[in-house]
Amino acid sequence: MSNIIVALRKILDESNGKILLPYSDGEIVPHVCSFKSPATAEDINLLETTTGFKLPDDYRNFLETCNGCSLFDHHLYGGEAKLYSAQEVIERYHSRPDVKNLLQVAWIYQDILVIDFDKVAAGEKEYMFVKQSGSFYRPGRSLFCNFETWLDRFISSNGSKYWGWKIEPNAMDYS
C-alpha cells in the first residue's frame, strides 16, 4: 500500500508539488494532492471499536501511511477526490445508523466508495463498492477489488472514475 502513496509523493516532489494532466480539449492543467499524517494506533483502534469491524489489512495500511488525503485537485478550483481519515469514517458511520455493514471511505466526484464488511467477514477479496451520492440506500455496484487495487487503479488513471468507463463491444477486436 505505501508503495502507491510513496510513488505518487515522489512524482509530486519531482514536479514542484503539481501533476500536469491533459483535459479532453487539449489543455494541460496542474493538479495537486495533499496527504494527512499517518493515523495513530489509537485512531485505528477507535475506528475498529466504534464500528465493530476489523479493518482489512490494505485499508489499515493506507491509514497507517496517511490518515486520509485529497487527490488530483485542480490547482485553482480544488476537487472532489477525498479519501477520509479514520475520524471522518467514524462520523460518516454514525450519520447512517441504519446501514451497519458499510464504511464510507471516500468521496470521488459525486460517488461514495464503501467497504462492505459482510464481504470482508466472509473472507472475500472483492469488497469495494461504489454508490451514487443521491441513492445511498440502493445497492451499490461492485468494483471487483479490494481497497489497495482500487487505489492503485485510481492513481494510475490520474484520478479518473475508471469504474464508469464504457468500452464498446468488440472495441479490442483487432482482427
C-alpha positions, -999 to 999 in steps of 0.1 A, spaced: 0 0 0 26 25 10 44 19 -24 15 35 -42 15 66 -20 53 68 -20 54 67 -58 27 94 -60 46 116 -35 78 111 -54 62 123 -86 48 154 -68 82 161 -52 100 159 -86 74 182 -102 71 211 -77 41 196 -60 19 195 -91 10 169 -117 2 181 -152 -29 164 -166 -44 168 -200 -81 176 -205 -101 163 -234 -99 198 -251 -61 195 -251 -55 219 -223 -28 208 -198 -37 217 -162 -18 214 -129 -33 193 -102 -22 188 -66 -25 161 -39 -24 165 -1 -18 139 25 -26 139 61 -2 125 87 -4 87 94 -32 75 117 -21 65 152 -27 31 166 -53 49 188 -71 63 158 -74 29 141 -84 12 174 -111 38 179 -124 32 143 -125 -6 149 -140 -3 183 -167 22 173 -178 2 142 -171 -33 155 -152 -41 123 -117 -54 119 -103 -34 91 -89 -52 61 -50 -51 61 -48 -30 29 -71 -3 43 -54 -4 77 -20 1 58 -35 31 40 -45 47 72 -11 40 87 6 56 56 -17 86 55 -48 92 75 -68 105 46 -59 125 15 -71 146 -13 -60 135 -47 -58 152 -81 -73 186 -71 -74 213 -97 -47 238 -86 -72 267 -86 -106 252 -81 -100 222 -59 -116 189 -64 -138 161 -52 -115 132 -47 -112 128 -9 -102 97 10 -114 100 45 -94 100 77 -103 75 105 -123 101 123 -142 111 92 -151 75 86 -164 73 122 -185 104 116 -200 90 84 -207 57 101 -227 75 128 -246 96 102 -261 64 87 -272 44 117 -295 21 96 -266 9 74 -244 -11 96 -223 -33 72 -208 -4 52 -180 21 59 -178 51 37 -141 56 30 -140 81 1 -160 107 -18 -150 107 -55 -168 131 -78 -204 125 -65 -197 88 -58 -193 73 -24 -169 45 -20 -176 19 7 -161 -12 22 -188 -39 25 -179 -57 58 -203 -86 50 -179 -94 22 -148 -88 44 -163 -111 71 -169 -138 45 -132 -136 35 -140 -122 1 -113 -101 -16 -136 -80 -37 -152 -59 -10 -151 -24 -25 -184 -9 -38 -195 24 -53 -227 42 -45 -242 73 -61 -245 101 -36 -282 106 -42 -291 70 -38 -271 57 -9 -297 33 3 -299 15 -30 -274 -14 -36 -240 -3 -47 -221 -16 -77 -191 -38 -70 -157 -26 -81 -145 -62 -81 -114 -54 -60 -100 -46 -26 -90 -11 -14 -54 -14 -25 -63 -24 -60 -89 4 -62 -64 30 -50 -37 17 -75 -62 19 -104 -74 54 -93 -39 68 -91 -28 50 -123 -58 66 -141 -48 101 -128 -79 104 -107 -104 93 -132 -136 75 -123 -124 45 -142 -153 24 -129 -176 44 -151 -157 40 -183 -176 23 -210 -159 2 -236 -177 -6 -268 -183 -42 -276 -155 -55 -298 -135 -24 -292 -105 -45 -286 -111 -68 -315 -81 -62 -338 -90 -89 -364 
